Amino acid sequence: MQSFIKEQEMGKTLDLGRRIELHSMDKYCHEISLGLYRKDAGGVPRLLVHTYSSSDGADARVAFIVDALRVMLGMKNAEGRNREIVFPCGTVHLRALKRAFLDLCKLETGAELKPRPLTAHDKKADGDLTAVNVGGGAYEIRSEDGSDAGNKRAVAVARGFAKICEMTAEGDPATRIRFSCGSSHDELIGMLMFRAQNVRAAMQEEEMASTKGVLAAPSQQI
């Protein structure tokens, strides 16, 4: 069900693009389903959040999730489009986007939106770890106290980011990873810091999410 979608709804043809992620049974809005769609225009991937539901509050819920993507992932409106959003770098960072989208859908409508910090406490290190932007799309994970446990966890978290964000592991130092686009994504790194710290749980959650139902047009819903 990842195919290109053109559905008939309310007498209009919806050209949504390819669905890349689904959040089903949203507990903050009548258990509606929210889909994240992608279509490319001029070589730039554009993203759209959509629901087929006409439930009260559905439009406001979609608008909130779009705002969350802008504020907490650093995305922006696509040029000439009022519903589609893009990453400023012009690429999609698909795996990271899908993971972050599902996490943002866990926020209640009206919750405060602000970018998350690049420093987080790590229980296994018993200290803080920071993702330092070193330019050119690269980040270095550093232990604030420089302890052996902290340094080991910094390496582990760098590997976690490499998996979740599909970043390139630089290898020297072992705590450095880089986005292939060569651009900075501080908001995305801050948003997924917790996931990189707990990468095994994040991967298991992804597998479970992939087995859930699909988003269908009203004419196809039972």
C-alpha positions in Angstrom: 0.0 0.0 0.0 2.9 2.3 -0.6 1.8 3.0 -4.2 1.0 6.3 -5.8 -2.4 7.5 -4.6 -5.1 9.3 -6.4 -8.4 8.9 -4.5 -11.8 10.3 -5.2 -13.0 12.2 -2.2 -15.9 14.7 -2.0 -15.9 14.9 -5.8 -12.3 15.9 -6.0 -9.2 13.9 -7.1 -6.5 14.0 -4.4 -3.0 13.8 -5.8 -1.3 13.0 -2.5 1.8 11.2 -3.8 3.4 8.2 -2.2 2.6 7.4 1.4 5.8 6.9 3.4 4.4 6.6 7.0 1.1 6.0 8.8 0.1 6.9 12.3 -3.1 5.0 13.0 -5.7 5.5 15.7 -4.6 8.9 17.0 -5.7 9.1 20.6 -5.8 12.9 20.6 -8.4 13.1 17.8 -11.1 10.4 17.7 -8.6 7.7 16.8 -8.2 9.1 13.2 -5.4 7.9 11.0 -2.7 10.4 9.8 -0.6 9.7 6.7 2.6 11.3 5.7 3.0 11.5 1.9 5.8 12.3 -0.4 6.0 13.5 -4.0 8.9 15.0 -5.9 8.7 18.3 -7.7 11.7 19.7 -9.6 13.9 17.1 -7.9 12.9 18.3 -4.4 10.9 15.8 -2.1 7.8 17.5 -0.8 5.9 16.2 2.2 2.2 16.3 3.0 0.3 15.3 6.1 -3.3 14.1 5.4 -6.2 12.4 6.9 -9.3 11.1 5.2 -11.3 11.6 8.4 -14.0 14.3 8.6 -14.2 14.1 12.4 -14.5 17.2 14.4 -11.0 18.6 15.0 -9.3 16.5 12.3 -8.2 19.6 10.3 -6.8 21.2 13.5 -4.9 18.0 14.3 -3.3 17.9 10.9 -2.3 21.6 11.2 -0.7 20.9 14.6 1.4 18.0 13.2 2.5 20.2 10.3 3.5 22.9 12.7 5.4 20.3 14.8 7.4 19.2 11.7 8.3 22.8 11.0 9.3 23.8 14.5 10.8 20.5 15.8 12.5 19.2 12.7 13.5 22.5 11.1 11.3 22.0 8.0 9.7 24.8 6.0 6.9 25.5 3.6 7.5 24.4 0.0 7.8 27.3 -2.3 4.4 28.2 -3.8 2.6 25.5 -1.7 0.6 26.2 1.5 0.2 22.5 2.5 3.5 20.9 1.5 6.7 21.2 3.5 10.4 20.4 2.7 13.7 20.1 4.4 15.8 23.2 3.6 18.6 21.0 2.3 16.4 19.7 -0.5 16.6 16.1 0.5 14.2 13.9 2.5 16.2 12.0 5.2 13.5 9.4 5.0 14.2 7.1 7.9 14.8 9.9 10.4 11.7 11.7 9.1 9.5 8.6 9.5 10.7 8.0 13.1 10.3 11.7 14.0 6.8 11.9 12.5 5.6 9.0 14.6 7.0 10.6 17.8 5.5 14.0 17.0 2.1 12.3 16.6 2.3 11.3 20.2 2.1 15.0 21.2 -1.3 16.4 22.2 -2.7 19.1 20.0 -1.8 22.4 21.5 1.3 21.2 23.3 4.2 23.6 23.4 6.5 23.2 20.4 10.2 24.1 20.5 13.4 22.5 19.2 14.9 20.0 21.6 18.4 20.6 23.0 21.5 18.9 21.6 22.5 17.8 25.1 20.7 15.0 26.9 21.3 13.0 30.1 22.4 9.4 29.4 21.6 6.9 32.2 24.2 4.4 31.2 26.9 7.0 31.2 25.5 8.6 34.3 26.2 12.0 32.7 25.3 14.3 29.8 26.1 13.7 26.2 26.1 16.5 23.6 25.8 16.4 19.8 28.2 19.1 18.7 27.7 20.6 15.2 31.1 20.7 13.6 30.0 21.9 10.2 29.4 20.4 6.8 26.5 18.3 8.1 28.8 16.5 10.6 28.1 16.1 14.3 30.4 14.8 17.1 28.9 13.1 20.2 30.8 14.1 23.2 30.7 13.1 26.9 30.5 16.2 29.1 32.5 14.7 31.9 34.9 12.7 29.7 34.6 9.6 31.8 35.3 6.1 30.3 31.6 5.2 30.6 30.7 8.5 29.0 33.1 8.1 26.1 31.9 4.6 25.4 28.3 5.8 25.4 29.3 8.6 23.0 30.5 6.0 20.5 27.3 4.0 21.0 25.1 7.0 20.4 27.0 8.0 17.3 26.3 4.5 16.0 22.7 4.9 16.9 22.4 8.1 14.9 24.1 6.4 12.0 21.3 3.8 12.0 18.3 6.0 12.8 19.2 8.9 10.6 21.1 7.0 7.9 24.2 9.1 8.6 27.7 8.2 7.6 30.0 7.1 10.4 33.2 9.1 9.9 35.3 6.6 11.9 37.9 9.1 13.0 36.9 10.0 15.6 34.4 7.1 16.2 32.0 9.6 17.7 31.5 11.6 14.5 28.7 11.1 12.0 27.6 13.1 9.0 24.4 13.8 7.0 25.0 13.0 3.3 23.4 16.3 2.2 26.2 18.2 3.9 23.8 20.5 5.7 23.1 21.0 9.4 20.0 19.5 11.0 20.2 20.6 14.6 16.4 20.2 15.2 16.4 16.7 13.8 19.4 15.7 15.9 17.8 17.1 19.0 14.5 15.4 18.3 16.1 12.0 17.8 18.7 12.1 20.5 16.6 9.9 22.8 16.1 7.4 20.0 19.8 7.2 19.2 20.4 6.5 22.9 18.0 3.6 22.8 18.4 2.5 19.2 17.5 -1.2 19.8 14.1 -0.2 21.2 13.6 2.3 18.4 14.2 -0.4 15.7 11.8 -2.8 17.4 9.1 -0.1 17.5 9.6 0.6 13.8 9.1 -3.1 13.1 5.9 -3.1 15.1 4.6 0.0 13.4 5.2 -1.4 10.0 2.7 -4.2 10.7 -0.2 -1.9 11.5 -3.2 -1.1 9.2 -3.3 1.1 6.2 -4.9 4.5 5.6 -7.9 4.1 3.3 -10.2 6.6 1.6 -13.7 7.0 3.0 -15.2 5.0 0.2 -13.0 2.1 1.1 -13.5 2.2 4.9 -15.8 -0.3 6.6 
